[in-house]
Each structure stands twice: as structure tokens, then as C-alpha cells.
Amino acid sequence: MMNNKPTVVVPEDPKKRAEIIFALEYQLANDTNEKDREIHRAALEKLKAAK
């Protein structure tokens, strides 16, 4: 059985991480699809933990 969970690649560049975090926060504020929100929330948590 395949794992359909998206993989989050955390960039080493802090500026790039900040840009992605900004984009994910925007998406969370505007997404209406709960599945998309879950994916973006999980990615955001992983990126913030890498700081």
C-alpha cells in the first residue's frame, strides 16, 4: 500500500523557509477545503519547527 501523505522538504536557507511559511499562512487563511488545510497546517508546523 502506498503512502499518500505529502512529503515536506525543509529548505536550509532561512529566507526561503520564511517565504514558504508566509505562503502557507496565507493559504490557511484562505483555504476552504479541509483536506488542503490539514496538509498546509502539517507543512507549516514542520517548517516552523525547523527554525
N, C-alpha and C positions, 0 to 999 in steps of 0.2 A: 504494500500500500504506500502511495506517495504522500509526502508531507506537503500540503498545500499552503503552509504558513509562509508568508513572505520573509525574506532574509534582510536584515538591516546591516548595511556596511557603514561603519562609523569612520568618516574621514579623519585623518590625523591632523589636518590643517584646522586650527580653531576657527578661523574666519569662515571656512566652508561649512563647518558644523553649525555655526551661528546662523548662516544663511538658510540652512535646511531646517533648523529649529524654528526660525521665523516663518518659513513657508508652511510647516506643519501646524503651527499655532493658528495661522490664517485658515488653513483647511479645516481644522477642528471647529473654528468659529462659524464656518460657512457650510460644512457638510450636512446633508440631510439623511444620507444613507448610514444606518447604524453600523453596518459591517465595515464601511470605509472609515468611520470614526474610530472603531476599535483598532484597525490597522494603523491609522495615523497616531493614535494615542500610544500604542505599544512602541512605535518607532521613536516618538518624541521622548518617551521615558528612557529608552536605551541611549539616545543621543545626549540627553541631559545627564545621565549617569556617567558618561564618558568624560565629562568636563573635569 
